Amino acid sequence: MKEIKAVVRPNKVNEIVSQLKNAGFENITLSSAEGTGKLQDENAFVSQKFSVTDSPVVKLELVVEKEQVDGIVKIISEYGSTLNPGDGLIYISDVEKVFRVKTGNANGTNKK
């Protein structure tokens, strides 16, 4: 299994999530965050929490089968792009195991 983390512009999240759901990917974790990098977004602000100038970002997280990664990356890239610097990043990591909190079973199964 693979974990996909994508950091994208907030104004692109609804379309990305809509397209991911249309493609059958419904289990998505979204987190609002602040990002800093080489480029300054027009919505950048001086953070109240950190001593840097930040831009608002949203982090999307999904755990999927290895074979699904390319399709998800394509959707995020296509619907997250403004063709401008600072559109975000996509990270892919290996996932050794997934446990369901409700049952404690490995690989996310619902069986008790």
Secondary structure, DSSP 8 states (H G I E B T S, - for coil): -EEEEEEE-GGGHHHHHHHHHHTT----EEEEEEE--SS--TT-EE-SSSSSEEEEEEEEEEEE-GGGHHHHHHHHHHHH--SSTT-EEEEEEE----B-TTT--BTT----
